[in-house]
Amino acid sequence: MSQESGKKLIYTFKAFLLSAAVSVVSMVLAAGMLYKGIAHNSQLKLYVFFIYFIASFVGGIYIGKKSEKRRFLCGMMYGFVFFCTVLIISVLVNGGKVEESIVLPLIICAIGGMVGGMLGH
């Protein structure tokens, strides 16, 4: 592995850690709002989609700052990688079961990463 691809892998890992931290904080906040009655269970799917977007957006910003060119594409690819990682973890935790529709979360993560990549300069 070349030194350049090693740096890109480290940047992606750091972006993923940043996205994971944002996801955890967002989930704790959403759980607190549900517990306090500020939010309702019917809105849970919307919160999850929002967390997908924000987490991939923050990671996309980091990747965009580290990329010299094609930031939007790097951010979009990061969103895709973030979604695939979340999907793999979800499948492992749920015993091989996959949610009915995985296309919308994939699109949300890709768009979040792409917008973050474009804004991260």
C-alpha positions as CSV (number, residue, x, y, z in Angstrom):
1,M,0.0,0.0,0.0
2,S,1.4,3.4,-1.0
3,Q,1.8,6.2,1.5
4,E,-1.0,8.2,-0.2
5,S,-3.6,5.4,0.0
6,G,-2.5,4.8,3.6
7,K,-3.3,8.5,4.4
8,K,-6.7,8.2,2.7
9,L,-7.5,5.2,4.8
10,I,-6.5,7.0,8.0
11,Y,-8.6,10.0,7.0
12,T,-11.6,7.7,6.3
13,F,-11.2,6.0,9.6
14,K,-11.0,9.3,11.4
15,A,-14.1,10.5,9.6
16,F,-15.9,7.3,10.6
17,L,-15.0,7.8,14.2
18,L,-16.3,11.4,14.0
19,S,-19.5,10.2,12.4
20,A,-19.9,7.5,15.0
21,A,-19.5,10.1,17.8
22,V,-22.1,12.3,16.2
23,S,-24.4,9.3,15.8
24,V,-24.1,8.3,19.5
25,V,-24.7,11.8,20.7
26,S,-27.7,12.2,18.4
27,M,-29.2,8.9,19.5
28,V,-28.8,9.8,23.1
29,L,-30.6,13.1,22.5
30,A,-33.3,11.4,20.5
31,A,-33.8,8.8,23.3
32,G,-33.9,11.6,25.9
33,M,-36.6,13.4,23.9
34,L,-38.6,10.2,23.5
35,Y,-38.2,9.5,27.3
36,K,-39.3,13.0,28.3
37,G,-42.3,12.9,25.9
38,I,-41.0,15.7,23.7
39,A,-41.0,13.4,20.7
40,H,-43.2,10.5,19.9
41,N,-42.5,7.0,18.6
42,S,-44.2,7.8,15.3
43,Q,-41.4,10.2,14.6
44,L,-38.6,7.7,15.4
45,K,-37.9,6.8,11.7
46,L,-37.6,10.5,10.9
47,Y,-35.0,10.9,13.7
48,V,-33.1,7.9,12.4
49,F,-32.9,9.4,8.9
50,F,-31.8,12.7,10.3
51,I,-29.1,11.0,12.3
52,Y,-27.9,9.2,9.1
53,F,-27.8,12.5,7.3
54,I,-26.0,14.4,10.0
55,A,-23.4,11.7,10.7
56,S,-22.5,11.3,7.0
57,F,-22.6,15.1,6.6
58,V,-20.0,15.6,9.4
59,G,-17.8,12.8,8.0
60,G,-18.2,14.3,4.5
61,I,-17.0,17.6,5.8
62,Y,-13.9,16.0,7.3
63,I,-13.2,14.1,4.1
64,G,-13.8,17.3,2.0
65,K,-11.2,19.1,4.1
66,K,-8.6,16.4,3.5
67,S,-9.3,16.0,-0.2
68,E,-7.6,18.3,-2.7
69,K,-10.1,17.7,-5.6
70,R,-13.4,16.1,-6.3
71,R,-14.6,16.8,-2.8
72,F,-18.3,16.1,-3.6
73,L,-17.4,12.7,-5.0
74,C,-15.1,11.8,-2.0
75,G,-17.9,12.9,0.3
76,M,-20.5,10.9,-1.6
77,M,-18.3,7.8,-1.5
78,Y,-17.7,8.4,2.2
79,G,-21.5,8.5,2.7
80,F,-21.8,5.2,0.8
81,V,-19.0,3.6,2.9
82,F,-20.7,4.9,6.1
83,F,-24.0,3.4,5.1
84,C,-22.4,0.0,4.2
85,T,-20.7,-0.1,7.6
86,V,-23.9,0.7,9.4
87,L,-25.7,-1.9,7.4
88,I,-23.1,-4.6,8.1
89,I,-23.3,-3.8,11.9
90,S,-27.1,-3.8,11.8
91,V,-27.2,-7.2,10.0
92,L,-24.7,-8.7,12.5
93,V,-26.7,-7.3,15.5
94,N,-30.1,-8.4,14.1
95,G,-29.1,-11.9,13.2
96,G,-29.0,-11.6,9.5
97,K,-32.2,-9.6,9.1
98,V,-32.3,-6.6,6.8
99,E,-34.8,-3.8,7.0
100,E,-37.4,-3.7,4.2
101,S,-36.2,-0.6,2.4
102,I,-32.5,0.1,2.5
103,V,-32.5,2.4,-0.6
104,L,-33.7,5.6,1.2
105,P,-31.1,5.4,4.0
106,L,-28.4,4.8,1.3
107,I,-29.5,7.9,-0.6
108,I,-29.7,9.9,2.6
109,C,-26.1,8.9,3.6
110,A,-24.7,9.5,0.1
111,I,-26.4,13.0,-0.2
112,G,-25.2,13.9,3.4
113,G,-21.7,12.9,2.6
114,M,-21.7,14.7,-0.7
115,V,-23.1,17.9,0.7
116,G,-20.5,17.7,3.5
117,G,-17.7,17.1,1.0
118,M,-18.7,20.1,-1.0
119,L,-18.8,22.3,2.1
120,G,-15.6,21.0,3.6
121,H,-12.8,23.1,2.1
